[in-house]
Amino acid sequence: MHAKFRDQGPALGKFDVANFNFQPFTSISCRPRLYDPRLPGDHLRNIHSLHSLEECMKITGKAHGMEIVLVGSSFIGMELAELLSPIASKIHILSRSQVPYSVAFGNTTGEALLGHFLRKLPNVTFHSTTEVKSFLGNDASEVCGVVTTSEENINCQLVVIAIGGIASTGFLAESDITLNPKTQCIVVNQVRACRNSWKWKILKIYF
């Protein structure tokens, strides 16, 4: 790699070329992952995703005394449950996996964390190996329930979808840079592309 730098001395307009023996690193943002295809009832009010401080303030402002469904059992969903538990009347966590954090830490650690979590937050219920099938609404077009793929009907007045993020790499779609088809993250090498390696799990936690 090489780059041009403008000389800060008297000779304005002069450029020097510097050679570097390293790879560039691109720091990008991400957007919340939503359901695709869309689910019945996802247009209803009080269904949120979390991406910014403003959205966090909206969610916490509406959560007082509410029954809440959190969709997702990784970092965002579990941290939201702990944040909202003191002010919500009831929280339901819907998880595709058997235990939380299973992708990042494995089932054994996830099971231990879940036990500690539920003892600490008695108004939280964990629903494993299930997903949202549809959202139910009232006459005011507000969400009032969730139907799961395991045919549970859960009453709620607030839903937060926390099923991960997608890297904002759309501008690289026509480039020669390889993107992970699921996360749209830049594939740097095979270690980071392999989701089953322990190195990938560490990188996923910290990056």
Secondary structure by P-SEA (a helix, b strand, c coil): cbbbbccccccccbbbbbbbcbbbbbbbccccccccccccccccccccccccaaaaaaaaaaccccbbbbccccaaaaaaaaaacccccbbbbbbcccccccccccaaaaaaaaaaaaaacccccccccccccbbbbcccccccccccccbbbbbbcbbbbccccccccccccccccccccccccccccccccccccaaaaaaaaac
